[in-house]
Amino acid sequence: MRDFLAIICAALCGLVFGLGLIASQMTDPARIIAFLNVAGAWDPSLLVVMVAASVVAAPAFAMARRTHHSWLGETITLPDRRHIDSQLLIGAAIFGVGWGLAGICPGPGLVLLGAFDIPALIFIPAVIVGSFLGRMRRLQPAHP
């Protein structure tokens, strides 16, 4: 029963997230590219969405840091935000370049995929391949 509740909770959270992306027009790549165009016609709407999301998420992260369990009893492991290594920096750079070129990040990409948007049909498989390659890289033994 707990697994069923977790699936329902995740589905509802995903639905609310997707509807929020649509309502805020964050599924429009032109809006994202306009946000990244700080030297031209800059559109700050994504910044407003990020600040609002941070305000909403802050209490949940505070609770997770205190309890280490979700309301459904699942263990929550937060990343160590003090550990910055080359893999994190390289991954962030690759993500940023892809985001800037496509104007899509994974969340809106999934929403657009549901609408059979052609760029998303290319972007999401590329994200999956990139994630797979990153995982394979982590699984390789280090060379002495």
C-alpha positions as CSV (number, residue, x, y, z in Angstrom):
1,M,0.0,0.0,0.0
2,R,2.9,2.4,0.8
3,D,4.4,1.8,-2.7
4,F,1.0,2.6,-4.2
5,L,0.8,5.9,-2.2
6,A,4.3,6.8,-3.2
7,I,3.4,6.3,-6.9
8,I,0.2,8.4,-6.5
9,C,2.1,11.1,-4.7
10,A,4.9,11.2,-7.3
11,A,2.3,11.3,-10.1
12,L,0.4,14.2,-8.5
13,C,3.6,16.1,-7.8
14,G,4.7,15.5,-11.5
15,L,1.3,16.7,-12.7
16,V,1.4,19.9,-10.5
17,F,5.0,20.5,-11.7
18,G,4.1,20.1,-15.3
19,L,1.0,22.3,-15.0
20,G,3.1,24.9,-13.3
21,L,5.7,24.8,-16.2
22,I,2.9,25.2,-18.7
23,A,1.2,28.0,-16.7
24,S,4.5,29.9,-16.3
25,Q,5.3,29.3,-20.0
26,M,8.6,27.7,-19.1
27,T,8.0,25.1,-21.8
28,D,8.6,27.7,-24.4
29,P,12.3,27.5,-25.5
30,A,12.2,31.1,-26.8
31,R,11.4,32.3,-23.3
32,I,14.4,30.3,-21.9
33,I,16.8,31.6,-24.5
34,A,15.5,35.2,-23.9
35,F,16.4,34.6,-20.2
36,L,19.9,33.5,-21.1
37,N,20.3,36.6,-23.5
38,V,21.6,39.0,-20.8
39,A,23.3,41.2,-23.4
40,G,20.1,41.7,-25.4
41,A,16.4,41.6,-24.8
42,W,16.6,39.9,-21.4
43,D,13.4,38.2,-20.1
44,P,13.6,37.8,-16.3
45,S,10.5,35.6,-16.0
46,L,12.5,32.4,-15.5
47,L,14.3,34.1,-12.5
48,V,10.9,34.8,-11.0
49,V,9.9,31.2,-11.4
50,M,13.2,30.0,-9.9
51,V,12.8,32.3,-6.9
52,A,9.2,31.1,-6.4
53,A,10.2,27.5,-6.6
54,S,13.0,28.0,-4.1
55,V,10.6,29.6,-1.6
56,V,8.2,26.7,-2.0
57,A,10.9,24.0,-1.8
58,A,12.9,25.5,1.2
59,P,10.6,24.2,3.9
60,A,10.6,20.7,2.3
61,F,14.5,20.7,2.2
62,A,14.6,21.9,5.8
63,M,12.3,19.1,6.9
64,A,14.4,16.6,4.9
65,R,17.6,17.8,6.5
66,R,16.0,17.3,10.0
67,T,14.1,14.0,9.6
68,H,15.9,12.2,6.7
69,H,12.5,10.6,5.9
70,S,9.6,11.6,3.7
71,W,6.0,11.8,5.0
72,L,5.5,8.3,3.5
73,G,8.5,6.9,5.4
74,E,11.0,6.7,2.6
75,T,14.6,7.5,3.3
76,I,15.8,10.8,1.9
77,T,19.5,11.3,1.1
78,L,20.5,14.9,0.2
79,P,23.7,15.5,-1.7
80,D,26.7,17.0,0.1
81,R,26.6,20.5,-1.1
82,R,30.2,21.2,0.0
83,H,31.7,18.6,-2.3
84,I,32.5,20.1,-5.6
85,D,34.6,18.0,-8.0
86,S,35.5,17.9,-11.7
87,Q,32.6,15.5,-12.5
88,L,30.1,18.0,-11.0
89,L,31.7,21.0,-12.9
90,I,31.9,19.1,-16.2
91,G,28.3,17.8,-15.9
92,A,27.0,21.3,-15.0
93,A,28.9,22.7,-18.0
94,I,27.5,20.1,-20.4
95,F,24.0,20.6,-19.0
96,G,24.3,24.4,-19.3
97,V,25.5,24.3,-22.9
98,G,22.7,21.9,-23.8
99,W,20.1,24.0,-22.0
100,G,21.3,27.1,-23.8
101,L,21.4,25.5,-27.2
102,A,18.0,23.8,-27.0
103,G,16.2,26.2,-24.6
104,I,14.9,23.1,-22.9
105,C,15.8,21.4,-19.6
106,P,14.6,18.0,-18.6
107,G,11.4,19.0,-16.7
108,P,10.0,21.1,-19.5
109,G,11.4,18.6,-22.0
110,L,9.2,15.9,-20.5
111,V,6.2,18.1,-20.7
112,L,7.0,18.9,-24.4
113,L,7.6,15.2,-25.0
114,G,4.0,14.6,-23.9
115,A,2.9,17.1,-26.6
116,F,5.0,15.3,-29.2
117,D,7.1,18.4,-29.7
118,I,9.8,17.7,-32.3
119,P,12.8,19.3,-30.5
120,A,11.8,17.4,-27.3
121,L,11.7,14.1,-29.3
122,I,15.4,14.8,-30.0
123,F,16.3,16.4,-26.6
124,I,14.9,13.8,-24.2
125,P,16.7,10.8,-25.9
126,A,19.9,12.8,-25.8
127,V,19.4,13.4,-22.1
128,I,18.9,9.7,-21.6
129,V,22.0,8.8,-23.6
130,G,24.0,11.5,-21.7
131,S,22.8,10.1,-18.3
132,F,23.7,6.6,-19.4
133,L,27.2,7.6,-20.5
134,G,27.7,9.5,-17.2
135,R,26.6,6.5,-15.2
136,M,28.9,4.2,-17.2
137,R,31.8,6.7,-16.6
138,R,31.2,6.5,-12.8
139,L,31.2,2.7,-12.9
140,Q,34.6,2.5,-14.6
141,P,37.4,1.7,-12.2
142,A,39.9,4.6,-11.7
143,H,43.3,4.3,-13.4
144,P,46.3,4.4,-11.1
